[in-house]
Amino acid sequence: MARIKGIDLPNDKHISIALTRVYGVGRKLALTICKDAKVNRATFYKYYEDQYDLLNKIQTEYINQLKNIPPAAGKKIHLFVTE
C-alpha cells in the first residue's frame, strides 16, 4: 500500500478516492489534485501500473533532486538513502 503522511492509501480504489483518506483532503480537493495533475483512470494507467509505481517514481525523482543540490560553501552534506 502507498503511504502519504503516514496514511495507507487503498490500492483497490481510484487515486481520487484514495487521496480522501489523507486528513484534510476531501473529495473536492482530491478531484482538483487529479485534474491539475491531468490524471484520470485512463491517463493514470497509461503511465503507471498502480499507485505504488507512481509513488516510487515520485520518490526516485525527489531523491535525485536532493542529490543534485549543491552544498553550501564550505559545508559537506551527507544524504543517506536506502533503496
C-alpha positions as CSV (number, residue, x, y, z in Angstrom):
1,M,0.0,0.0,0.0
2,A,1.2,3.5,-0.8
3,R,1.5,5.9,2.1
4,I,1.2,9.7,2.2
5,K,1.7,11.5,5.5
6,G,1.5,8.2,7.4
7,I,-1.8,7.2,5.8
8,D,-2.1,3.9,3.9
9,L,-3.8,4.5,0.5
10,P,-6.0,1.6,-0.6
11,N,-4.8,0.1,-3.8
12,D,-8.2,-1.1,-4.8
13,K,-9.6,2.5,-5.2
14,H,-9.1,5.2,-7.8
15,I,-6.5,7.7,-6.7
16,S,-9.1,10.5,-6.3
17,I,-10.9,8.3,-3.8
18,A,-7.7,7.1,-2.1
19,L,-6.5,10.6,-1.5
20,T,-9.5,11.4,0.7
21,R,-8.0,9.1,3.3
22,V,-5.4,11.8,4.0
23,Y,-6.5,14.2,6.7
24,G,-7.7,17.5,5.2
25,V,-8.2,16.1,1.7
26,G,-11.8,15.9,0.8
27,R,-13.4,14.7,-2.4
28,K,-13.3,18.1,-4.0
29,L,-9.6,18.7,-3.3
30,A,-8.8,15.1,-4.4
31,L,-10.6,15.7,-7.7
32,T,-8.8,19.1,-8.1
33,I,-5.4,17.4,-7.5
34,C,-6.2,14.8,-10.1
35,K,-7.5,17.4,-12.6
36,D,-4.4,19.6,-12.1
37,A,-2.2,16.6,-12.5
38,K,-4.2,15.6,-15.6
39,V,-4.8,12.2,-14.0
40,N,-7.9,10.3,-14.8
41,R,-8.2,6.5,-14.8
42,A,-7.2,6.1,-18.5
43,T,-4.2,8.5,-18.1
44,F,-3.1,7.1,-14.8
45,Y,-2.9,3.5,-16.0
46,K,-1.3,4.6,-19.3
47,Y,1.7,5.8,-17.4
48,Y,1.7,3.8,-14.1
49,E,0.9,0.2,-13.1
50,D,-0.7,1.3,-9.8
51,Q,-0.2,4.0,-7.1
52,Y,2.9,2.1,-5.8
53,D,4.5,2.7,-9.2
54,L,3.6,6.4,-9.1
55,L,4.9,6.7,-5.5
56,N,8.1,5.0,-6.5
57,K,8.7,7.4,-9.4
58,I,7.9,10.4,-7.3
59,Q,10.4,9.3,-4.6
60,T,13.1,8.5,-7.1
61,E,12.7,11.9,-8.7
62,Y,12.7,13.7,-5.3
63,I,15.8,11.8,-4.2
64,N,17.6,12.6,-7.5
65,Q,16.7,16.3,-7.0
66,L,18.1,16.2,-3.4
67,K,21.3,14.6,-4.7
68,N,21.8,17.4,-7.2
69,I,21.5,20.3,-4.7
70,P,25.0,21.8,-4.4
71,P,26.3,22.1,-0.8
72,A,26.6,25.5,0.8
73,A,30.1,26.9,0.7
74,G,32.4,25.0,3.0
75,K,29.7,22.6,4.1
76,K,29.6,18.9,3.4
77,I,26.2,17.4,3.2
78,H,25.5,13.7,3.6
79,L,22.4,12.2,2.1
80,F,21.5,8.7,3.4
81,V,19.2,6.9,1.1
82,T,18.1,3.3,1.5
83,E,17.0,1.7,-1.7
